[in-house]
Amino acid sequence: MALVTGSWVVDALLVVLPLLYWYATRNNSFWRKRGVPYMKPALVVGNMGGVVTGRHHMRAGASRFMGMFAFDQPLLMVKDPELVGRVLATDFSSFYRLNFTLLESEESVAGRSIFAVNGPRWKTLRSVMTPGFTSGKMKRMFQLVEECGQVLVTHLVAATEKGSDLEVQELMACYTTDVVCSAFVGIKCGALQDPKAPMRESLRRIMRDDLVGQLAQALSFLAPKLFEKLNISDVRKEFEEFLSNTTEQTMAYRKKNGIVREDSLDMLMRVRDGAADQGPVEASGGRGWSGIQVRPGGPGGAGADLPNAGFETSASTMVFTLYELALNQGLQDRIRQQVKHVADKHGGVTYEAIAEMTDLNNAVSEALRMYPVVNFLDRRSTRDYQIPGTSVVLPKDTGVVVSVLGLHYDPRYWERPHQFIPDRFSEENSKGRPNYVYLPFGDGPRQCIGMRMGLMQVRVGLAHLLRNFSVGPSVQTPVPLPLDPRTSLRRPRDPLVLSFQRLDT
C-alpha cells in the first residue's frame, strides 16, 4: 500500500530523486565556502567541457583562477601565468600527481605510461628514460629519422605521378610510424611503402575509436575511479599484444646476435638487463620503465607504448603545419628558400641544418600554438596549498587544470591569436612574452619527455617535403578546418586533402 500518492512507484521517485539531486550537487558550494570565484556547473556533467575548449579561460576575464567542476568533483582552473608556473614547476612538490590516476590499471595505454603514473613510480621511470631523450641521443638517432625523410620524398614522387591531390593525415602518420619504429623499436616498418604493414595497422587500430573507446578516454581524465569500476578499455588488446611480441622478438634477436643500434630500444634493453640483476623495481610496484613490465613477455611488453605515444601527435602537427602553409604560399616560399639554402650549405638535411632552419621551426611552433597536442594539463594537490597572494587554501587532493588552448589563444599574450603568424616566435618577437603562456608539451618536471624527438621528426619530414614539393589547397580542402570532437588529441575531423606539386631541385 502506497503511503503518500497511492503509487509505490511515485512514492519511490519522490524519495530517490531528491537524494540523487543532493548527491549530484553536494559539492556545488565547495568554492563558495572558500571564497573562490567559480562558474556554476551543469547538473551531473559539471563544466569541464568549457575548460577543454578554452571557452572558460576567456570567460574568466582577469581572474587568476576560477573554480570548476568535472562531474561533481571540484577543479581549480589556473590561468595566471605566474600561478601556472608555480603549479607546473616552482611548487611541483605540491602538484606532482596527475588528476587522472590509473596506477595499476591494465585497461588503458595511458594508465601504464610515464605520462600517467604518479609518485615514486613516476620518479623511477623518469630517471630511467630521461637519458634516452637528451640532445646527444637525438643527434645520434638523427640519421635514422633522416633516412625516413628521404623515403617520404621517394614515396611522394611516385604518388604525385598518379595525381597531385593527396590525403595527408594517413600519409604523415605512415612517415611518423616509420620513424618511431626505426628509432624506438629498431625495426623497418615500411608503412610508407605499404600503409597496411602489420606494424602500421597495429598502431593505427590499437586505440579504440568507437563509442566505448571515446567513453573510456573521457572517463580516464574526468572520472578515473568510475573508469576503473566500469572495466572498459580504450585499447584493443590483440594489437597491443602484437606490438609487445614484435618488440620482444627484436630485443631477443639483438641480444643473441650482439647487435647494438643507437636507438631507444638499446636504452630499454640496458635498463631491463640492469633491472634483471637487481630484481623487481619495488618503487614502481614491481613494474619497469614507461609503465611496462621489466620481465619479458606479458601485456605491454618492452617498448610497446613508445611508438603509440609518438606517431599520431607528430603526424597531426605536420598536417596542421602543411595546412596553414598551403593557405599561405608567400610564407611557404620564404620557408622553402631558407630550407634549401641551409641544406645546400650543410650538404643535406643534417642535424645542424635543422637547427638553422628558423623559419621552418617557427612555423612548427606556431602550428603547435594553434593546434596543441592536448587542450589542457591537469594536476592534483598533494598537500594543502595556500595560493600565493591570497588567503585561499586549496585542500589536499583537489584537482587543478590549466587550459592550454585558453592560454594559446589569449589576446593578452598573442596578437591576432586566430591567425597563423610564425614570426611571433622569432627571437626578437619572443622578448617580453611571459613564461608559461606557451605549453604544447607542458612544462616543469612532467614536461613531455619525448619533446625533442617529436620536434625532430616533424622538422626533418617537413624540411624534406618543402625542399622538393610545393603544397597548396585542393578543391576538397576545407576553410576553416573542422577538428575531430571525438578524441582528446587534436586532429582534423575528416580526411584532409592537399595538392602537391614536385619542384625542380
N, C-alpha and C positions, 0 to 999 in steps of 0.2 A: 504493500500500500504506500503510495507516494505521500510525502509529508507536507509539501508546500503547494505544488502546482497541479497535483493529480497525475503527474507522469514521472516515473523514475528517471527517464532519460533527461527530461528538462531539469529535474532536481539535481541530477549529477552534473549537468553542464553548469548550473548556477554555482556549484561548488568548485568544479575543476577549472573553469575559465578564469575566474579571479585569481586562483592560485597560479595558473600559468602566466597570467599577466604580471603578477607580483614577481615571479621568478625571472621573467624576461626583463623586467625594469628595475630589479633590485639594486643594480649598480649605477643607475642613472644620476644619482646625486653625488657620486664619487668625487667629481671635480668641483662641484659647487661647494661641498663641505670644506674643500682645501683652498678655496679662493682662486681657483684656476679658471680662466675663461674657457668655455667649451662650446661645441656645436651639438645641438640636440640630435640624438640618434634616431634613426628609423626603428620601429618596433622589430625586435628579433635580430635583424641583419646589421644594425648599427650604421656607421657612416664611413667605414674604411674605404669604400669604393672611391669616394672623392679624394682620399689621400693618394690612392694608386694613380689616379688620372692627373693629379696636381691641382685639381679644382679647389680643394680646401686650403691648399697652401696660399693660393691667391686670395681666397675669401678671408683668410686670417689677417690680411692687411699688415699693419705694422707690429702686430703681436709677435713676441719672441717665441712663443709656444702656444699650443691650443689643445684642449682635451678632446679626445676622440673615443670611439668605441668600435671594436671588432666583435660583431655579435653583441654579447653582453659584457665583454671584457674591456676595461679602461685602457686606453693607449694615449701617450702624450706625443703629439706631433711637434717636433722641434724644427723651427725654420730659421732662427737667427744663426748666421754662420759661425759666430764665436761659440755659441752653445752647441752647435753641431760638432765643432771641433773637440769640445770637451767630451761629448758622448762617444765619438769615434776614436779619439786619440788621447787627449790630455788626461782625462779621467777614465781611461779604458778599464782600469781595475774595478770600477763600479758598474761597467756595462759590457763585460766580456762575453756574456751569454747572448745567444740569439733568442728572439721571442718564439720562433717556431723551433721546437726541440723534439727530435726523433732519435734520441741517443742509441737505443738498442733495436730500432725498427729495421727489419729486413725487407719491408714492403716499399721502400722508397729509395731511389737512387740518391736523392738529395740527403736522405737520412743517414747514409753511410759515408758521405764525402766530407772533406775538410771544410766545405762551405757551410755545413750544417751542425757539426758536432761542437761540443762545449767543454769547458773545464779542462782538467788535466789531459784528457784525451786529445783535445784540440791542440794544446800546447805541444804534446808529443808529436803529433802529425806535422804541425807547422815547422818545428825544428828539424824534423827528418826531411821534409820536402823542400824547404827553402833553398838548400844548396843546389838543387837541380834546376832552379829558375833564376840564377844570378846572371848578370850581364856576360860574364865569362862563359857560362854554359850556353847562353844564347848564341854567342859568337861561334862556339864550336859546333853547334847544331845548325848554323845558318845554311851550310851547303845543302843539307837535307831539304830545307824549305825552298831554297833557290832552285833546286832540281825540279821540284813540283811546280814552281812558277814557269819554268821552261815547258813542262808538259802541258800546262794550261794554255800557253800560246799555241803549241802544236795542235792541241785539240780545237782551239778556236779557228785556226787557219782552215782545218778540214770542215768544221761546222759551217763557217761562213761561205764556203764554196757551194753549199746547198741552199743558202738563204741568209739574209742579214739579220732577220728578227730571231732573237733567242730568248728563252725563258732563263732568267738569271739566278733565281733563288736556288734551284737544283744544281745549276752549273757551278756556282760558288761553293755550295755545300759539298759537291764532289771534289773540288780543289782542296778545301779545308779538311775533308776526310782523308785525302791522300797525305796531307801534311801531318796531321796528328797521328795517323797510323805509322808513318815513317819515323816521326820524331819521338812518339811516345811508346808505341807498341813494337816498333822495329820491323815492320813488315811492309811490303809493297802492296798496297790495296788495289790500285788500278781503277779507281772509281771514275776517273775522267774518261778512260777508255771504255769502261763498262759500268754504267750507273747502277746496274743490278748485281754488281760484285757482292759476294756474301758479306764482307765486312761493311760495305756501304748500306746494304739492306738492313743489317742488324742495327747499325747506328741510327738509320732513318726511322726504324719501326720500334726501337726499344722503348721509347716513351709513348704511352697511350694517348691518342688524341680524340678518343671517343668521350662520351658524357662522363663515364666513370673516371677516366684519366683526368679530365678537367676538374671534376669534383675533388679528386684526390689532391691535385696541385693546390686548389684553393684552400681546402681544409688544412693541408700541411702547413700553410702560412698562417691562416686566420684562426683555426681551432685544432691545434695539434693533438690535444687529448681526445677529441671526438674522432679525429682521423685514425688514431690508433685503435679506438674501440670499434670502429666500423670495419676494420680489417680489409680495407680496399687498397689498391695499388695503382701507382702511376707508371708502372714499368711492366713490360711483357717479359716474363721470366725466361721463355725459350731463347730470346735474343740475347738477354744478359748472360745466360749460360754459354752461348756460343762465343761471346766476347771473352768470357773468362777462360774457356777451354783453349781458344786460339792463343791467348796471351801466355797461358801456362805452357803450351806446347813450344812456343817461341823461346821462352825462358829456358826450358829443358834442353832444347836444341843448342842454344848458345852455350849453356854451361857444359854440355857434353863435348862440344867442338872447340871450346875456348875462344869463342867469338866475342870481341869487345867492340861496341859501337858507341860513339859519343851521343847518346840519346837518353831519354828519361827512363827507359826500361833498364839500362845499365845501373842507373841510380837505385831503382827499386830492387833490382837483384842484389845489390850490395847491402841494402837495408835489410832485406829478408835473410840474407846469409848471416848478417850480424845478429839479427833477432833470433835466428835459429840457435846460435851459440849461447844466447842469454836466456832462452825460454820465452814464454808468453810476455807480451808487453802489458804489465798489470795496470799501468796508468791509463791505458785505453780499453780496459775491460777485456783483455786477452785478444785484442784485435790490433791490427797494424796500420801502416801508412795509408793515408787517404780513406780511412774507414774500411779498408779492405783487409781480409784476414791475412795474418802473417803465414799461417800454414798453407801449403799448396792445396789447390782444389777448393771446392765449395763455392757457393754463390758469391758473386762479386770478387772473383779471383784477381790475381795481380794485374793492376793497371786497367781493369775493366771500366772504371768510372772516368779515367783520364780522357780518352777520346771523346766520350759523350759530353764532357764539360767544355771541350774546346772547339768542336767543329761548327755547331749551329750558330753560336753567338758571333763568331768571327765571320761566318758566311753572311749573316744578316748585316753586319757592319759594312762589309764590302758591297752588298746590294744597295744599302741606303746611300753610300758614297757615290756609287755609279749612277744611281737615280738622280741625285742632285746635280752631278756633273753633266749628265745627259741633258738636263734642262738649262744648263749654263755653259754654252760652248766656248765663250770667251775665257772663262775661268779654266775650263778643261784644257784649252790650248796653252794657256800660260803654264799650267802644271806640267803638261806634256813636254813643253820646251825645256823646263828645268830638269825633268826626269831624264830626257835624252842627253842634255849637256853634262849632267853629273855622271850618268852611266858611261858616256864616252870618255870622260876624264878618268874614271876608275877602271876602264876596261870591262865594264859589265855591271850588272846589278849585284854589288858587293855589300857586305855588312857596313863598311864605311860610307858607301854611296847612299844607302838608305838613310843614314843619319843626316846627310846633307840635303836630302830632298825635302826641304822645309815646307814648300807649298803643298806637296802631297800630304805630308804629316799633319799640317794644319787642317787640310780638308777632312782627313780621318777624324781628327779631334772634334771638328765641327759636326760631323755626322754622329759622333758619339754624344755630343751635347743634345742634338735634336732628337736622336733616337737611341737613348741609353739602353743598355742591355736589360737592366731591371728598372722598374719605375720607382722603387722605394727601398730603403735599407731599414732593418729592424734590429733592435737590441732589447734586452731585459735587464732592469736594475738588479744588481746582486747584493745591494745593501740600501738602507735608507740614504737618500741623497738630497741634500739641500741645493736647490738651483741657485747658482751664484747670482748675487744682486737682488735676491728675493727672500722672502720668509717661507716660500713653498718647499715642503719636504716631500719628495717622491718616495713612496713606500717601497720597500724591497719587493721584488718580483712584479713590478709594474712594467708593462711594455712601453717601448719608445720607438717611434718611427720617424724617418727622415724622408720627405718626398723629393727624390732625385729629380723627377720630372718638374716639380714645382720650382726647385732651385734653378734648374737649367733653363727655365722659361721666365724667370723673374726679371722684369724690365729694370729693376734697380741695379742689376749686375750685368745685364746683356741688352745692349741697344738693339732694337728691332729683333726680338728673340725668335720670331717665327720665320725669319729669313736666313738662308744658308750663306754665312759670311765667314769663310775660313780665316780671313785676315785678322779677325778678332783674337786669334791665338798667336799672332806674331809676337816676338819678344817685346816690341815697343807697346803694342796694344794690350798686352797682358799686365803691364806695370800698373800697380794700384788696385788691381782686382782682388777682392777679399779671398782668403783661403776658404776652402770647404764650400764653395758655390759650384764647383765642377767635380762631380763624383761618379763618373761612368764605371769605375772599378772599386768604389768605396774608398775608404781611407783608414789610416791607423793600422794597428797590428792585424786586423782582419781584412785588410785590403786584398783584392783578388790576387792570389799567388801566381796565377798564370798571365798576369797583365803583359809582361814583356813578350812572352811567346805569342799571345793573341795579337798584339800590335805588329809584331814582326811578320807573321804570316799574312796579315791583312795588307801591310805596306808592300811586301815583296810581290804578292799577287797583283795588286793594283799597279805597281811600277811596271811589271812585265806587260800587263794588259794595255795600259795607256801608252806605253812605248811603241806598241805595234798596232793598236786599233783606235779608231775614233768611235765614241759611243754617243748615240743620240736617242731621242724618244721615237717610238714607233706609233702607228695609228692606234695600237692597243694600250699604250702607256697612259695610265690614269693621272690626272692632275686635279686636286691633290691626291696623295697616295693613301688609300684606306688601310688601316692596320688591323691585324687579327685580334679580336677581343677575347678569343678562347684560350689564350696561353699567357703565362706570366712572362714569357720572353717576347720582346718586340720584333715583329716580322710582318711583311705585307700580308694582307688578308687573302688576296688572290694571287695566282701566278703572275709575276711581273715580267713583261716582255720589253726588251730594249733592242735597238738596232746597232749592229757592229759593222764597221767598215774598216777593212785592212789598209794599213798605211804602207807607203814605200819606205823601207828602212835602209 
